[in-house]
Amino acid sequence: MLQELRPDIGAAFEPFCGGHMMFAGLNSPIGHAAGLGFEGPVTAVDMDRLEAFYRSHHAPAQLDLCPHTDPSVLELVNARGYAIAELNNVLFRALDGTENVDVPDGVEIRRGRPEQAGQFSDILTRCFFDKGDAPEGFADMLSPLFRFPQALTFLACINGTIVA
C-alpha cells in the first residue's frame, strides 16, 4: 500500500517468524521488524534473513520485541550485539460491542473515509510532534491506513470539523 503511494522510498513488507519485517524509507519510525518469535523459536538463519532484508535497503535492522516472544530471540539479539534503543507499550481494551459510550455534547464519532486520510494524518502528526519536529514523511505513512480493506478508521468531529 505505501509502495503504491510513495514508490520513491522503496517500501517493502515480508512476513517473518510470526511477525513481519517492514521497510518504509530510511529513518521511518515504522521501518522495523515486529512480532517475531510469537510462533516459536527463531534461528540464526532467520536472523541472517532479517539482517539481509534491511541491508538490502541500506537500513539498520531494528526490532520491536515483546516479553512474550520466544527466548531464542533474546539470545540471538544479545549474541549479535543488538542494543535497546527505546521501550514501547501498547495498550488495548477489548470491545464487546454492547457497551454504550458517552460522547460529549457537540462531538460526533464517525467512520473515516479515504478522502479524509490527509486531515487525519495532519492532526495526528501535530499531536505527536507539537513542536513541529516530525520525521520527514511521518504524515505520509499514516494515510495508507485508510486504504486497507480491513481497517476501521474513526474520526471525532466538532461542528463537522475533524478534531481527532
Secondary structure, DSSP 8 states (H G I E B T S, - for coil): -HHHH-GGG--EEEEETTEEEEE-STT-TT-SEESTTSSS---HHHHHHHHHHHHTTT----EE--TTS-HHHHHHHHHTT---------------S-------TTEEEEE--GGGHHHHHHHHHHHH-TTS---TTHHHHHGGGGG-TT---EEEEETTEE--
